[in-house]
Amino acid sequence: MFVHYESSDSDMISLLSSRMNFWGYSTINFFSPMTRYSSAGTRNCGRDAINEFKLLVREAHKRGIEVFMDVVFNHTAEGNEKGPILSFRGLDNSVYYMVAPKGEFYNYSGCGNTFNCNHPVVRQFIVDCLRYWVLEMHVDGFRFDLASIMTRGSSLCDAANVFGSPMEGDLLTTGTPLGSPPLIDMISNDPVLRDVKLIAEAWDAGGLYQVGTFPHWCIWSEWNGKYRDVVRQFIKGTDGFSGAFAECLCGSPNLYQAGGRKPWNSINFVCAHDGFSLADLVTYTNKHNLANGENNNDGENHNNSWNCGQEGEFASIFVKKLRKRQMRNFFLCLMVSQGVPMIYMGDEYGHTKGGNNNTYCHDNYINYFRWDKKDEASSDFFRFCHLMTNFRRECESLGLNDFPTAERLQWHGHAVGVPDWSETSRFVGFSLVDAVKGEIYIGFNASHLPVTISLPERPGYRWEPLVDTGKAAPFDFLAEDLPGREVAIQQLAHFLDGNLYPMLSYSSVILILKPDLTSCS
């Protein structure tokens, strides 16, 4: 168990003295792998690190694993106008950066400078770099950090500079969002890059937020930040989010359907590297970033998190049980939503960063994957995640190529076929026709009160519980090989016989429709 960093002066001093650029988001050479991530290090002038990366990709491909690169073309390590001269600034400051007339740097990245992405020279550099990582290193796709910067007009630009030909009208102001950004156009139509997976973090630190509206050419996917925010709010019981939560479960058609995109254009996530881990999301209402050396001023202040009643690791048994239930609720939601689920490394065993939501500078246990924690016998959450992931893979209806319609999906409230989209509703349920499972019922009770729900009547069939996050492990997931499974189901028979199911507060359930063998003569 990790304790708060402020609990020990020696711990705090140790963490502060070991700070470094662990995430590697301040790039100098975009064509080189980070040598300190390699066991080869700088041996053979870094060439061994390149070969090691290629080996990693090759071995991953052998196992059916795709490799994506998180690329940062929004800023570099050269800082603001007072920063060091390392590379681009020495070549041509006004070409590679967005620069104001008096020499100040525009800072849409929040890191001191902004890469001048839509300048002809810079955008060709970016395309060449991406092609190198695909053709030479064989990566399968890219996630673009603060990708909205790549849609902003370049510094000191006019139409001829940006688009290659003059246009009538006013000159473009530096940083103006462009409807058809030349860089995005080039990437989307490049014969190599258009065939790899492209994922945009569709916002930047300058306030440009483009989730659902990022220029996409029908091939770009997006980190769905709205999914993250809505799901966090609904699961913790905030009023007014039942309708938006239902949209998230369907792959966010409100964001992507009108533009011709599909559910797989939505990369669904609850947690990522920047922000709370899943365990911390239900353990801390406030950030605890003192170990970063910035007096707790860094990191996001609006996390939509809830500590379930007590702040920090040390809490009552009741609070700890509720936290585990909420973690299961979040993971279940992610697995039953249309779109592409993204899981933050370590969340599957409940990794904690001690409430630090901006761990960019820690090369230590705060960021490391804890194999010992994953392998602990008490890691019941890892079992739950494993089984839920397999369940999603088995279901034909949970990875659709198009948004679900009424032919397949029916919404429910506490009563069958009567969904409640009111401001005070904290329950969302739906049944889904599945070519493999037959029919599935999924319900979320985000209220602080328990409820008894009605299930759809299906003559000749009965509902069988599979998942109930309100139950203690291992009965939270009634796998076929679970000892005592039949007894657990029989204990609910008096509810199921009447097409009813009891749900605890802050819980979610999955039931599968099965032939009713008891009705056969």
N, C-alpha and C positions, 0 to 999 in steps of 0.2 A: 504494500500500500504506500503510495506517495503522499507526503505531507505538504502543507503549504510551504512555499519557499521562504516566506517571511518568518516562519517558525524558528529558524535557526540562522544566526548571523554568519556562522561558518559556511553553511550551505549557500547562503546568498553570495558571499564573497567568492566561493568556488565557481558558482554559475556565472557571475559577472566577469570573472577573469577568463572564462573559457569561451566567451562570445566570439562568433565568427560568422561569415556569410555561408551558413550551412545549406540553405536552399539553392544558392548559386544563381540568384536572379539579377545579378549585376554583371552583364556579359561584356567581355573584351574581344574575344575571337569567336565569332558565330559558327565557324567551320570546325571547331575542335571540341572533342569531349572533355569533360572536367577530369583532369588527371587524378585528383585526389579521390574520385569515386572509383578508381581502378586500383586493383592490387598491384599492377605494374608501375603505377605512379609515373614519374618522368623518365623512367628507364628508356634507353634508346631514343632520346629526344622526344618522347611522347608517342612514338610509333607503336610501341607495345600496347599502350592504352587504346589506340584505335583498333588494333587487332582484337583486343579483349572485348571491346564493344561489339564488333562484328560477330565474335563468337557467341556473345550473349544473345544477340538477335537470332542467330542461326539456331541455337539450342531452344530458344523460346518457340520459334516457328515449328521445330520438330514436334513440339508438344501441343501444337494448335493454339499457341498464345501469340496474339498480335502485340507489337511494340509501338507505343505512341510517344512522341517527344513533346514535352511542355516547352514551348519556345517563347522567348521574350524579345519581340521586335518593337517594343514601345519605349525602351530607354536603354542606356548603357551604363557602364561603371564610371563614366567621366564626370558625373555630377552636374552641378549648375555652372553658370558662367565663371565661377571662381574655382571650379574643380580642376583635377589634374589633366594634363595632356597625355593620353595613352595611345590613341589610335585615330579615330575619326576626326576629332577636334584638330589634330595636327595636319590632316589631309585637306579638309575643307569644312570649317566649322558651320558655315551658313548653308551648306548643301545637306549635311547629315543631321542637323538639328533644327528644330523650330526656334528661330531667333527673332527677337523683337528689334526694331530699328536701332535702338541704343545698345544692343548687344546682350540684353537679358534673355535668359532661356525661358520659353514656355514650359510649364510643368504639369501637363495633363496626366503624367504617370505617377505623380506623387513621390518621385525619386530624384528630382532635381532637373531632369532634362526630358525632352520628348523627341524620339526618333522621327525624322522627317519623311515618313513612309511613302508618301505619294509624290515625292520628287522623282523624276525619271531615273536618275542615277541610283537613288536609294532603293526604289522598288525593283530595279533590275538586280541589285545586290541581294535583296531578300529572296527573290525568285531563284536566283542561282544557288543560294544557300539551301533552300528547301529541296531543290532538285538534287543537290549533293547528298543530303541525308537520305533521300529515297533511293537514288541510283547507286551510290557508293556504300551506304551503311544499311540499306534495305529496311528502313523503318516503314511502318504501315500507315502512319497518320500523324497529325499534329494537333495539339491544343494550344491556341494562341492566347497568351496572357494579355489582359486588357486590350482585347482585339479592336475595340471601338476606336482606339487611336489610329488604327490602320485605315479608318474611314474618314479621317480628318484631312482637310486641305493642307497642302504643304506650305512651308514658310516662304514668304516673298513670292508667292505664286500668282500667276494669272492663268487664263484658260490654256494658252499655248504651252505653258510650263507643265501643267497637270495633264492635259489631254492630248498634247502634241499638235494642236491646231488652234487658231484664234476663234473666239466666240463673241457674239454681241452681248453687251451687258456689263455690269460692274465687275471689278476685280474681286477675286475671292479673298475674304479675310482669313488670315492664318488660323488654322484649327477649325474652320467651318466644316460641319459634317456634310459629306457628299453622298448624294443618292446612288451614284454608280462609281464608287472609288476605283481609280485605275489599278491600284495594287490588287484589290479583291478580284477585279475583272481579269487581270493577268493570271492570278493563281487559279481561278475557277476555269479558265479556258486553256491552261497549259496542258499539253498532251500527256505529261507525266503526273502533274499534281492533281489534275481533276479526277484521277482514278484512285487517289488515296483518301482516307477519312480526314475531314477538316472540321475542327470544333472551335468555335469562338467563345471566349469569355466576353460577352457582348456588353461591356461597360468599361469605363475608365475612371481615373481619380479626378477628372475634371467635370464630372457630373453628367457625362453623356451615357445614357442607359438605353440599350437597343435590344433587350431580350424580346424576341418576337418580331423585331423589325430590322434585324441585322441584314445588310445586303447579302443575298445567299445564292443566287443563281441555281436554286433548287438542290444544291449539293452540300451546303454548309449546315452543320448541326450547331446547337448552342448549349452551353452550360445554362440550364434553366434555373436562374436565380429566383424567379417567381415561384417555382415549385418548392424550392427550399424554404422560402419565407412563409408561404401559405401552409405547407405541411407542418412546419414548426408551430405556427399559431394555432391551427386546428387541434393538433394532437395534445397540446398543453391546455386546451379547453377555453380558448379565446372565442367569444361570441362573434358572429358575423362572417364566418369563413366556411360554412358548410357547402355552399354553392361553388365557391372557388376551389375547395378541396375536391369536389366531384370532378371538376375540370382537370385537375392534376391527375386523378386516377385514370382519366381517359386519354392521357398523353398531351394535354393542353391544346385542344383544338381551337380554343379562343385565341391562341397565339400563332398557331402554325397552319391551320387548315385553309384559311383564306388566301394565304400566299402560295398555295400549291405544295406545301411540305407535308410530311408524314409524321406519325408518332416517333419514329426513330430519329427525327431531327431534334427531339427533346432529350438532352442528357439530364436525367433526373438524379438529384442528389440531396441529401440532408446535411452532410458534413463534407468538408474538404480540408486540404492541408492548412489553408489560411482560415482560422476560426477555431471554434471548439471542436474537440473530438466528440463522438456520440456519447460516451460516458460522461464527459464534462458538460455536455448540453443539458443533461438531467441532474447535474450535481452542483452547478454554479449558475446563479442568476447574474453575477457580476464577473468581469474579467479580473485576473490576478497576474499582471504582467510585470511586476517589479523586477523580476530576474532579467528582464531585457535592458535594464539600465536607463529607462526613459521615464522613471517616476510614474509608471502605470498610465502614461498618456498615449502610448501607441496602441494599435489594435482597434477593432470595431467595438463601439459602445452599444450598438443596438443588435443584440444577438438573438432575440426572441427565444431565449432559454428560460428554463425554470428549474430551480433546485429541488422541487418536490417538497418543500417545507423547511429545509435546513441547509445552510450554505456550507459546502466543503465535504471532504471525505468522511469526517466523523459525524455520524447521524444515527438516529434511532433505527431499530429494526424495521418498523413500519415504513419509514422514509426510504430505506434501502430497497425494500421489496417493491415499492412504487416506482423507484428508479429503474429497476430491472424490467418491470412491466412496460414502462414507457420506452425503454430501449427496444424491446420486442415489438411494440406498436410501430415505432419508426421503421424498423427493418421490414416488418410485414408490409407496411404501406409501400415501401420502395419496391418490394418484390411483386406486388400485385398491380402496380401502375403500368399502363401502356407507356412505351418509350424505352430508353436505354438506361438501366440502373447503374449508377456509379457509387462505389463503396470506398470510403477512405481507409487506407491501410491501417490495420490495428483495431478498427471499430468492431471487427468480428469477434474479438475477445474482450472488448471493453477497455481499450488503452486510454489512459488518462495522461494529460499534460499539466495536471495540477491547476487547472483553471486558466492557463496561459493560452490566449487565442491568437498569438502572433509569434510563433516559435522559430522564426527565420534564422535566429542567431545562435542556436544551441546544437552543438555537435556532441550530444550526450543522450542519456536515457530518456529525456523528455521527448525526443523525436525517434528514437530507435524502435524498431519492431521487437517486442519482447516475446521471444519464443518460449521462455519459461512460463509466461503468463498464459499463452495460448495452450500450452501442454498441461496446465494444471488440471487435476481431476475435477475441480470445482467449476471448470469453464463451461457451465451449462449454456451460456449464451452462444458460444462457438458452435455447439451442437445445434441449437435453434437456427442459427444463420445457415449452417450447412444444409439442414433439412429444408429450410425455406427456399434456398437457392435451387436445390434439386427439384422442389415442387414447381417453381416457376419454369424450369427447363422442361418438365414433363407436360405442362399445360399448353395446349395449342392456342388458347384464348388470351394468354398473358404476354404475347409478343407479336401482336397483330401488325400487319403492314399498312393498315388503314385504321381510321378512328372507328370505334365501335358504334353501332346504330341500335335502334329499338328492336331490330330483328334478333339481336344477340343479347342485349343488355336491358335489364329492368331495374329501376330505382325503387328503394323501399325506405320507409321510416320505421318507427316501432311497429307499425302495421304494414302488412304486405301491400305494395303498390301505392303507398301514400307517403312519398318522400316529404321531408320537412326542410324547406329552404329558407325558413324565417331567420331573422337576426339572432334569435336566441337558441337556434338548433345546434345541438352538439352530437347529433347522431347522423351517420350516413351509412346506408346499406345498399347492396345491389346483388342481383343474381346474374350469372353469366353462363351462356351456353358454351360448352367446350367439347370439341370433337373427340377428345381423349377421355376426359373425366365425366362427360355427360352434362352435368350442370353443377355450378359452384355458387355458394352463397358466401358473401364477405360482408362483415359489418364492423363499424367503428363506433364505439361509445366513448366520446371525449368528455362526458359529464362527470362531475364528482359524485353522482348518484348512480346506483345500479339500476338496470332496466331488465324487463323480460320482453323479448321481441317475438313477433310472429314470423313464421317461415312460410314460403309459398307451398300451397297444397299441390301434391303431384300424386294422383291415384296410382296405386301399385308400387309406389316408391316411398322411401323415408329418408330423412336427413341424418347423416352421420357426422359427428364432430371430428375435425382433423386438427385444428389449431385453436387454442384459447389462451391468449396472453395473460389472462387473469389467473391461470393455473400455475402452480409451482412446477419447476422442471422435475422430472422429464415429461410430465403430463401436459406441458404447454404445447407439445406436438406429439400427437398419438400416431407414431410411426407403426407400420405393420408388425415389426419385430419387437415392439415394446412390451416387456412383461407387465401384465396387469391391464393391458389395453382394453380388453373386453369388459372387465369389471368397471373401468372408468366410464366406458360408454353406457353400460347398464345402469349406472348410478344416475344418469340423466334421462332414463327411459320415460319416466312419468312426465317430463317436459316434452320430449321428442314425440311421444305418442299423440300429443295434442298440437304438433307443429309449432312448438314454442322452444325458446332457449333463453336461459338466464345469463346475463352479462354483468360482470362487476364494473364499477366505475373505472374509467381510464383503461379500457381493454378493447381488444379486437378479436374477431373469430373468423374461422373459415370452416364451412360445412360442405360435404360432398353428397350429392344425391345418389342413393343406392337402391337397388330393387328390394322391395319389402317382402322378405321370405316368410315372415310371420303371417302374411295375408293369403298365402297359397294354401289351397285345400289338399 
